[in-house]
Amino acid sequence: MELNISKYTYINQLFASVNGKKLVVTGAPEKGKFLTALYRKLNVEYPKFFKMDTLSKLGFLASELIFENGKQRFIPREDGVIICFNRSSSLETDILFQSSLEPGNFFPSPSVFVYTLPNIVAGEIAIRNKFLGETSFYISEKFNPEQIFSAVDIAFQNNKTNFVLASWVESFELSCEVFMLLVEKKTGKDAIPFSIKCITELFNNEHLYG
Amino acid sequence: MDELILNLKKEIIEVLNLEDVKPEDIIDDAPLFGEGLGLDSIDALELIVLMEKNYGIKLKDPAQGKEVFRSIRVMADYIQTNRTK
């Protein structure tokens, strides 16, 4: 089956790009402030964004960039699969939550607790877009294009899946990044072939040289 | 009471990350849940924590929150009567 990358996006604490083209975002080069500035630029009304942890904010923003002016969404559909990968799981939020458990200052925050699982980001994207298909989250030591290729390929081994949203979404300490691909069966004349080589090149172009 | 209501509004905005809401946007007698601010069940739990942390009030029965969190004014009344700090 021939698969294509119809659109891809990359966001870190310094810049955001769609299909390799940088967006103009006015915001401080600090991850919280930059992601808020990007949210403002997108002109989206979704107050829940401000309640999310960084991992979910990254996934949300990347999926907004992928789907803006494009694929029909906001109506329930079961033909889309969301697959996420990262290295640090939800460790950043886990540490934040742990800090609220200290003796003498024991006020655990329910709204922080709900993000102490990494796969919440996939759920946030699914809820926002009303995607009812499968979601999965894999922890990997480093960005692994072979693993992404394999997971996406398997997701298409049925007659139901029409698109896969695959991402490497990572946040820990001062840095963060999300690299998200929309992979589809449809063949467009400008579409990028879905291959390990292309995944590697597109990621490196943004991650290393962006 | 007016000062308590204003402080409460500021605390709620901060703890619930209501980024685009200003204290004057929260009407004293308007329902906190179901409409207006669009708060959810996690927000309700967060308000219970806020009451304990800032005012020393422990809501032992979460169902009590339904009454206490009816509006900012009701919440402020409850805090004024029951606060331990």
HADDOCK unambig.tbl for C-alpha pairs under 7 A between the chains (distance, minus, plus):
assign (segid A and resid 50 and name CA) (segid B and resid 17 and name CA) 5.87 0.50 0.50
assign (segid A and resid 50 and name CA) (segid B and resid 19 and name CA) 6.58 0.50 0.50
assign (segid A and resid 51 and name CA) (segid B and resid 17 and name CA) 5.81 0.50 0.50
assign (segid A and resid 107 and name CA) (segid B and resid 49 and name CA) 6.59 0.50 0.50
assign (segid A and resid 107 and name CA) (segid B and resid 53 and name CA) 6.88 0.50 0.50
assign (segid A and resid 109 and name CA) (segid B and resid 46 and name CA) 6.44 0.50 0.50
assign (segid A and resid 110 and name CA) (segid B and resid 42 and name CA) 6.27 0.50 0.50
assign (segid A and resid 110 and name CA) (segid B and resid 45 and name CA) 6.32 0.50 0.50
assign (segid A and resid 110 and name CA) (segid B and resid 46 and name CA) 5.96 0.50 0.50
assign (segid A and resid 111 and name CA) (segid B and resid 42 and name CA) 6.00 0.50 0.50
assign (segid A and resid 111 and name CA) (segid B and resid 46 and name CA) 6.74 0.50 0.50
